[in-house]
Amino acid sequence: RRAVQRGNIEAQKNLGMCYLKGLGVVQNDSQAFTLLHSAAQAGNSEAQTQLGQCFHRGLAVERNIQEAMKWLQLAAGQAESTAQYWLGVLHRDGEGTAIDLPEAIRWFTEAAKQDHTDAQVALGQIHMEGNGVPIDRPLAFQWFLQAAKQGHPVAQQQLAECYAKGS
């Protein structure tokens, strides 16, 4: 807390996360939001990602997808893989924007290259189903395999289905 009082941005982000999750402190969304907002404004990409999630879920603030996208884009521009993944989700699902599968795939790919397992699974599903791209089962298999090697349970299930079907 002293580091936060001295303006340490990393400490603001860390304490904000503690308040968000109730780790070592009483869980407090409002306090989390305040600390994360301060760190995010100072350019901390992890705080920007979490702030984007607060706006996306309406956590301690009114739900605002455009504001969520703004913070996620700032973080994604700093190669924050979780922000890149969530931008992919928003573009894939057309939340706060028109459905834009090429843009979703671009963001998922950026995150997946950094070993973000949810992004790898998303790409595997996109290529397995041919959602916005031609069906490419070998590529889908590779994405599922990368995520499964990191212990992602959905990827492991998808991989098992690929083996069962001979895909």
C-alpha positions in Angstrom: 0.0 0.0 0.0 2.9 2.3 0.6 4.1 1.8 -2.9 0.6 2.7 -4.2 0.7 5.8 -2.1 4.0 6.7 -3.7 2.5 6.3 -7.1 4.1 3.0 -8.1 2.1 2.0 -11.2 2.9 -1.7 -10.9 1.8 -1.7 -7.2 -1.4 0.0 -8.2 -2.1 -2.7 -10.8 -1.2 -5.5 -8.3 -3.3 -4.1 -5.5 -6.2 -3.5 -7.9 -6.0 -7.1 -8.9 -6.0 -8.2 -5.2 -9.1 -6.1 -4.6 -10.7 -7.5 -7.7 -10.1 -11.1 -6.6 -10.2 -10.7 -2.9 -6.6 -11.9 -2.4 -5.3 -10.8 1.0 -7.9 -8.1 1.2 -11.6 -7.9 1.3 -12.9 -8.1 -2.3 -13.9 -4.6 -3.4 -14.8 -4.0 -7.1 -14.9 -0.2 -6.6 -11.5 0.0 -5.0 -10.2 -2.4 -7.7 -11.6 -0.2 -10.5 -10.0 2.9 -9.0 -6.6 1.4 -8.7 -6.7 -0.3 -12.1 -7.9 2.9 -13.8 -5.0 4.8 -12.3 -2.5 2.2 -13.5 -4.2 1.9 -16.9 -4.0 5.7 -17.5 -0.3 5.5 -16.7 0.1 3.0 -19.5 0.2 -0.4 -17.7 -1.0 -2.9 -20.3 -2.2 -5.5 -17.7 -4.2 -2.8 -15.9 -5.6 -1.6 -19.3 -6.7 -5.2 -20.0 -8.4 -5.6 -16.7 -10.0 -2.2 -17.0 -11.4 -3.2 -20.4 -12.8 -6.3 -18.7 -14.4 -4.2 -16.0 -16.2 -2.1 -18.7 -17.1 -5.3 -20.6 -18.7 -7.0 -17.6 -20.0 -3.8 -15.9 -17.9 -4.4 -12.9 -17.9 -1.3 -10.6 -18.9 0.7 -13.6 -21.8 0.8 -16.1 -21.2 -1.8 -18.8 -19.8 0.0 -21.9 -18.4 -2.1 -24.7 -17.0 0.9 -26.6 -15.0 1.9 -23.5 -13.9 -1.8 -23.0 -12.7 -1.9 -26.6 -10.7 1.4 -26.1 -8.8 0.0 -23.1 -8.3 -3.4 -24.7 -6.9 -1.8 -27.9 -4.5 0.2 -25.8 -3.3 -2.9 -24.1 -3.2 -5.0 -27.3 -1.1 -2.3 -28.9 1.5 -3.2 -26.2 1.3 -6.9 -27.2 -0.8 -7.8 -24.2 -2.1 -11.3 -25.2 -5.2 -11.4 -23.1 -6.3 -8.0 -24.5 -5.6 -9.4 -28.0 -7.7 -12.5 -27.3 -10.6 -10.4 -26.0 -10.6 -8.1 -29.0 -10.8 -11.3 -31.1 -13.8 -12.4 -29.1 -15.5 -9.1 -29.5 -14.9 -9.0 -33.3 -15.9 -12.7 -33.7 -19.1 -12.2 -31.8 -20.0 -8.7 -33.1 -20.1 -7.2 -29.6 -19.6 -3.5 -29.7 -18.7 -3.7 -33.4 -19.9 -5.5 -36.5 -18.9 -9.1 -36.8 -15.5 -9.0 -38.4 -14.0 -12.5 -38.7 -10.7 -11.4 -40.4 -10.1 -8.9 -37.6 -11.0 -11.6 -35.0 -8.6 -14.0 -36.6 -5.9 -11.4 -36.7 -6.3 -10.7 -32.9 -6.5 -14.4 -32.0 -3.4 -15.1 -34.0 -1.4 -12.3 -32.3 -2.4 -13.7 -28.9 -1.9 -17.3 -30.0 1.7 -16.6 -31.1 2.3 -15.6 -27.5 1.0 -19.0 -26.3 -2.4 -17.7 -25.2 -4.3 -21.0 -25.0 -7.8 -19.6 -25.3 -6.8 -17.9 -28.5 -5.2 -21.1 -29.8 -8.4 -22.9 -29.1 -10.5 -20.2 -30.8 -8.3 -20.5 -33.9 -8.5 -24.2 -33.8 -12.3 -24.0 -33.7 -12.4 -21.4 -36.5 -10.3 -23.6 -38.8 -12.1 -26.8 -37.8 -15.5 -25.2 -38.6 -14.4 -23.0 -41.5 -15.8 -20.0 -39.8 -14.7 -17.1 -42.1 -11.9 -19.2 -43.5 -11.8 -22.5 -45.5 -11.9 -25.6 -43.4 -8.4 -26.6 -42.5 -8.3 -29.5 -40.2 -4.5 -30.0 -40.1 -4.2 -26.3 -39.0 -7.0 -26.7 -36.5 -5.2 -29.8 -35.1 -2.0 -27.8 -34.7 -3.7 -25.0 -32.8 -5.5 -27.5 -30.5 -2.2 -29.4 -30.0 -0.3 -26.2 -28.9 -3.0 -25.4 -26.4 -3.4 -29.0 -25.2 0.4 -29.2 -24.5 -0.1 -26.3 -22.1 -2.9 -28.1 -20.3 -6.0 -26.4 -21.8 -8.9 -28.9 -21.1 -11.0 -27.8 -24.1 -8.1 -28.2 -26.4 -7.4 -31.6 -25.0 -11.0 -32.6 -25.6 -10.9 -31.2 -29.2 -7.7 -33.0 -29.8 -9.2 -36.3 -28.6 -12.1 -35.7 -31.0 -9.7 -35.1 -33.8 -8.0 -38.4 -33.1 -11.3 -40.3 -32.7 -12.5 -38.9 -36.1 -9.2 -39.3 -37.8 -9.1 -35.6 -38.6 
